[in-house]
Amino acid sequence: MDAVIANVRAIHPTPASLGMLIDSSGHVIAHPDDTQIRVGYCTGSYR
């Protein structure tokens, strides 16, 4: 899982964007900002 998190943190499609991994319950699993991990829920629609 550490390798997956490292890969997600490395995602930057544009200079002002980032990648994150969210589980099926809406928990943030991987995010470049460690304070966001497993803290909040993603409630938006990202499809």
N, C-alpha and C positions, 0 to 999 in steps of 0.2 A: 504494500500500500504506500510505503514511503516513496517509491519510484513514481507511482501514479500522481501523488501529491506534488512532487518536484516537477513533473511534466506539466501539470495544470498551472502551477505557479509561473512557469516559463512562457506561457501563452500570452502574447501581446499582439493581436491582429493589427492594431494601429498604435501609434505612440500614446494615445490617450485612453486605451482600453485595456482590459485584463481578462483573464480566464478564471472561472471558478467551477467547483464541482458541488452539486447539490443532490442529496439523496431523495428518495421517493416521498419522504415525510417532510421535505422542505428544509432539512438541516444543512447548513453549509459545511461541507467536508474539507474542501481545499479552497484557499483564497490567499492572494499575496499578502494580505494584512492579517496576521495571526489573531488579532482581536476579533475578527469576524467568524472564526472557525467554531462551529458547534454552539454559537451564541444565539443567533437569531434564526428566524424562519424566512424563507423566500416565499412571498405570497403573490408575486407577479406572474404573469404568463410569459414564458420564454420559449416560444416554439418557432 
